[in-house]
Amino acid sequence: MKAHDGIYLDGDWRPALGQDVIEVVDPADEQVIARVAAGGAEDVDAAVRAARAALPGWAATPPAERAARLTALRDVLAARKDEIAETVTAELGSPPAFSQAVQAGLPIAVAGSYAELAATHSFEERVGNSTVHQEPIGVVGAITPWNYPLHQIVAKVAPALAAGCTVVLKPAEDTPLTAQLFAEAVHEAGVPAGVFNLVTGLGPVAGQALAEHPGVDLVSFTGSTAVGRLIAATAGAAIKKVALELGGKSANVILPSADLAKAVNVGVANVMSNSGQTCSAWTRMLVHRDQYDEAVALAAGAAARYGDRIGPVVSAKQQARVRGYIEKGVAEGARLVAGGPESPRERGYFVAPTVFADVTPDMTIAQEEIFGPVLSILRYEDEEDALRIANGTVYGLAGAVWAGDETEAVAFARRMDTGQVDINGGRFNPLAPFGGYKQSGVGRELGAHGLAEYLQTKSLQF
């Protein structure tokens, strides 16, 4: 795979100041496919200084021109869609069809949505005798995960650029090649030097340096709740704004009036998508006691069909983590009806599509985020019991409700403590706000609500 051995700084590729490197491994065959620079604190400092120098000019650039650069970025990404998909497949392991449709297709759509928002958003309004003006918050430190490497980059960088902010990106060390490809696209789109900067590196080194840097005005982080807690503490010491999109343990609530077969099959597909490496995955399926046995049989059959259709998880570390949770589920008394801890292949970081029955709400696999192809099926007695179980974790990122009547499903969804709920399989909407309640995060991404995270408000009284 193509790789740069430096960092993207002030509009050009430059050698990192240190000699450390990151080996990029193909999780399907465990082979090293590239080596990239492991930037350190000095590299982050240089990138932040470049972003600060570029900030006044970019903030003063008319929104129509910022929109034009984002449109050009979208077009470059679209032209390189095949290359994006191949890169994500190589370093993350997503199946080619999924990489094409989601890993490459979704961020192209999101980039286009922010090009339109930059051109149409009203950055000023009159309120009584005041003019209320929105302006860019400043330099953004964006720290992104590996599970949707390009989408998570675009979901941060595109609204930041639309708002007039400048950016330093620290991508996940498992998927740096996609981030480098994005930097090439930014360059090709004619975004001015210093407006976007990329430092590949390790989280505890480059990520921490970026979060701590006094020249960064906003830290936008997507990843685990544990790391998000550390970033929030670091930023809080400097009274610095954070936007955090963290973990999830989303409930898929199937009410008795629902089409059970459809709800179960879609629910299993949701969990197996991207090998279960999706923070919003519906990893807890809640079924009424009278339909429970039928739902378990349907889920086991559906999971079995995914044996050769899902890719590996991202790394040996992640494989060990997921298999450890499966073993924990068995040890705590859950019943395996599909899959298990044994690796289904001799080579590669694969995990068998796994379904647990007889899961109780207090079990570890019902409370903690596993981030692998593992589904827990829980039974409930009545609607109030289902609501108690659905809301009974520290997370609140996403969820689903199925019912024969849409009004019934919506009424239940309104009582769920979560940031996004799909009704009867509603499609993902890249313009709707995405983010969590409770320990699933602070702030929102996507659409106008995502743009708002990168703006601050000033009122002028006349």
N, C-alpha and C positions, 0 to 999 in steps of 0.2 A: 504494500500500500504506500501511496505517496505520503511523505511526512516532512515537516520542517524541523530543523534542529535548533531553532531559536524561538524568540517571542515576537509577537506583532506589536510594535511600539511606534507611536507617532507616524503612522502611515507606511511603515516599512518593516521587513523581517530583519531582526538583529540577533546576534548571539546572546544567549543568557550570560549573566555575569559569573555564575557558578558552573561547575563541570558535571553536576549530577544529571542523571537521565531517568526517564520512565520507560519501561518496556511495555509495549502494547501487545496483549495476548489475544489471539482468536479463541474465544471460549468453546468453539465447536471442536477444535482439534488440539488445543493447548500449545500452539506454536506462536513464538514471538513474530509479529508481523511488522513492527516498527519500533523505533526509539525516538523519543522527543525530550526536549529540555525540561528539567525539573527546576523551574524558576524559584528563586528565594525572595527574601524580604527586600533585598536591594533592587531586584527586578520589579517587584510590586511598587516600590517607591518611585522608580523611574516612570512606570506606567501611570501612576496617579499624578505625578507632576506633569506628564504630557496631557492627561485628561483635564487637569486644572487650567493649563495654558490654553487649551482649545475651547474651554467652556464659554467665555464671553462671546466669542464669534459665533459659536453654534447656537447659543441661547438667543442671540440677536437675529439669527437667520429667520426670515419670514416662514410661517408654518407651511405655506404652499411649497416652498423650496425644500423644507424637510420632508414633506409628503412626496415630492418628486424623487428624492434620494431613496425613500422607503419603497416606492414603486419600482425603482430600478433594482433595488435589492431583491424584491419579490421576483422580478423577471430573471435575474441571474440565478436565484435558487431554483426557479422552475426549469431553466435551461440545463441545470446541472442535477436534475432530480435523480437520474439514474446513478450518477456518481455518488450522490448523497446516500441513496438506498444501499448501494454496494458497500460503502464505508461503514454504515451503521451495522449491516449484517456482519461485516468482518470483525468489528471490535466489540459489538454487544451480543451478537448471536441471533438477532431477530430474523425470522424466516423472510426470504426475499419479498414475498407478496405483501407481508405486513410492513416491511421497511418501505416499500413503494407507496402503499396506500396511506399509512399513518406516520411513520417516522420521517418520511420526506414530504408527503402530501399535506399533512396538518400544518406544519410550520409555514409552508408557502401561503396557505390560506390566512394564517394569523398575521403574517407580514403584510399581506394585502389589506387586511382589516385595519391595521394601524396606519397604513398609507392614507386610507380614506378618512380615518379619524383625525389625522394631523391636518387634513385639508378642510374638514367640516366642523371640528370642535370649536366652540366659542370660548376663548380664553379670557373673556371679559363680560361683565354684566352690570347693570345698574340695579341697586337695591336702595330704595329711598334716596337719600342725598349722598350716597356712596357709589363709587365705581369699584367693583370687586374684580381684582386682576389675578389671574393664575400665571405663575412663572415656574420655570424648572427648579427642582430642588437642588440641583448641583451635580456633583460627581457621584456616580453610582458604582458601588462594588457589587458585581453580580457573581454569585457562587452557585453553580448549577450541578445537577446530578447526572448519573449515567443512564438512567432507565429510558428516558426520552431525550437523548442528548441535544438534538437540534431544536425540538419543540420548546424545551425549557430555556434554551438560549434565546430563541426568538421571542418567547413570551415575556422576557425581561428586557432584552436589548431594544426591540422594536418600540414598545411604549416609551422607554427612556429617551430614545432618539426623537420620537414624535413630540415629546414634551419639551425638548431642547436641552436635555441632560447629555453629559458625556459619560463614557462607561469604561470600566476595567473589568474584564471577564476572567474568572478563574474557573475553568470547567473541571468536571470530575476526572481524576487521573486514569480511570478505566477507559474513557472514551474521548481522548484529546484530539483524535484525527478529525472527527466531525466538527469540533470547534475550530480547528485550523482551516478546514474547508469553508466554514462560515466567515472567517476573517478574510479569506481570499475573495469571497463574494462581496463583502463590505467594501473592500478595496476596489473591486471591479465596478461596483455601483457608484463610485465617485464620492463616497462619504469623506469629508475632509480629514486630513491627518490629525491624529490625537483625539478625535471624537470617539473612536472605538479602539480599544487596546486589549490584547490577549496575553495572559501569562499562564502557561501550563505549569502545573506544579502539584505538590502534595497538600492536602487539606490542612494538616497541623502546621505547615510551614507557610506556603503562599496564601492559603485561605485565611489563616489567622492573621497574617500580616495585613491582608486587605481589610479584614473586619476591624482591625485595631487602628488603621491608618487615620491620622487626624485630617488628612485631605479628602476623605470620603464622607459624603453627606448622608448617604442612604446605603444600607446593606440589604440586598435582596437575595435571600437564600432559599433554596429548595433542597430538602433532604430529610434526614432523620430528626425526630423530636429531640433526641439527646444532644446532637450538635447544634440544633436550633436554639436550645436553651443556653448553650455556651455563647453563641453569637449574640443573643439578646442581652446576656449579662455584660459582654464586652461593649456592645453598643450603648447599653444603658449607662455605663460609667461615663461616657462622653455625651450623654443626652443626644444620641444619634438615632435617627429613625431606622426602623427595620421593617421589612416585609418578609414574612416567613410562611412558606408552604411546606408543611411537615407531614407526619405520618397519618395513617388511617386504619380503621378496622370496620369498614362500612357494612351495614346490615342490608340484606336483600329480604324484605318482608313480603311474604306471599300470603295474602288474606284468603279465607276459604272460598270466596266467590271468584277467584282468579282462574285463568286457564293454567292449570297446574303444569302440564307438560311444557308449554311454552315458557313459563316463568322459570322452571328448573333448567331447561336447556339453554336459555339465554343467560341465566345466572352462572352456569358452569362455564360457558364460553367467555363470559366477562372475567372470571377468575383465571382462566388459562391463557388469556390474551397476554402477549409479551412475557410469557412464562411466569405469570403471576407478579411481575415486577412493575406494578402499577399502584401508586399510593391510594387511588380511589377505588380499587377493586372491591367488589362485594364479597368479601371473604367469609362473611357469616350469613348463611341462608336460614331464615326463620320460617318454620312451617307449622301449621296447626296440628295438634296431636292426632286428629282423625285422618289426616292426609300424610302423616309423617312417613310411614313405611313405604308408601307409593313414591313419595318424593325421593327417598333415599335410593330406591331401586332405579328410578329415572336418572338421578345424578351419577350413580355408579356406572350405568351404561353410557351416559354422555362422556364421562371422563375417560373411559376406556377408548373412545374414538379419537382421543387427542394424543395417544401414545407416541405416534410418529409425526405429529403435526406441530408440536411446539419446539422451540429452540432451547438451547442451554440457558442456564442463568449466567450472570456476567463473569463470575470468577470462582476459583476454588474456595475462597473464603465465603462467598455467598452460598455456594453449594453446601458447604459444611454447616452453615447457619441454618439453612432450610431443613436439611436432613436432621439436624439437632432438634428442631421444633417438632418434626414428625415423630421422632423417638420420644419426645416429651409428651406428646399427645397420647401415644400408646401407653406410656408409663402411668399417666393420670387416669386411664380408664376409658378413653374414647375408642370407638370401634372403627378399624380400617375397613372400608368397603371398596376402595380402589387405591392403587399405588402403594406407596410405602417408602421407607428410608433407603432401600437399595437403589443404586444407580442403574438406570435401564441400559446404559451403554458402557463399554470398556474405556472409551476415550471421550473427553469433553466433559464440561461441567453440567451434565444433564440431571434433572430431577423428575421422577415419575409423576404424572398428574395424579394427585392424591385427594381422596375424599374421606372425611371422618363423619361417622354417625354417633349418636348418643353423646353428643358434646353438651356440656352444661356451661352456663354463663361464667362460672368462676374458673374454668380451666384456662391454662396459659394460652392454648391455641385459640381461645375465644376472646382473649384480652389483648394479646400482644401482636404487633405487626410482624408477619413472617416474611413477606416479600418474595414469595415463590408460589408455584402452582398447587396451592393447598386450600381446600374448602372445608369449612366446618358447618355441619347442619344441626341446628338446635330446634327443639320443639317448644311450642308455647300453648298455654291453656285458652286464653281469650285475647281480645285486642289490647286490653290494658297490660297484660303480661307481655305481649309482643312489644309494646312501646317501652316497657321497663327494660327489657333485654336489649332492644335496639339502642336505647340511650345509655346503656350501662357500661360504657367504657370511657377512658379519658380522651378518646378521639371524637371527632365530628367533622369529617371531611366530605363524605358523600354517602349515597345510599340509594335504595330503590324500593318502590312499593308496587305491588300487582294486585288488582282487584277487577271484578267483572264490571264494576261501575266506576268511571273515572272520578266522579265526585267523591265516592268513598275513599279512593286512593289518595286524592288530593287532601282530604280532611285528615287522614293519617299522616301524610307527609308533612303537613304544617306543624305537627306536634313533635317531629323528629329534631333532635339537637344536632343539626348537620348543615353544612354550607350548600350542598347541592343534592337534589333527589330526582331520580329518573322515574317517571310515572309510566307503568306498563311498557317499559322498554324504550322510552323516549330517547331520541338521538342526541349525541353530544353536540353542544352549541358553542362554537369558538368565540361568539360574541357575548355570551353570558358570563357573569362573574364566577370565578372559581377560587375557592379558598375555604378555610375551616373554622369551626367552632372549637372551643376548649384547647386541648394540646395539639390540635391539627394546624394551628398557625394563627398568624396575624396579618390582616390585609387581604386583598383580592388580586387575581390576575385575570387577564383577557378583557376585551371590550373596553367600554368607557370607564368602568370601575378599575380596570387595570391601569389605564392611563392616569387616573387620579392619584395613584400611589406615587407618581413621579413629579407631582405638581405641589407647590405650596401657594398659599393664598395671601394676598395683600389687599387691604381696603383703603381707598382714598376718599376722604370726606370733603364735600364741597359745600 
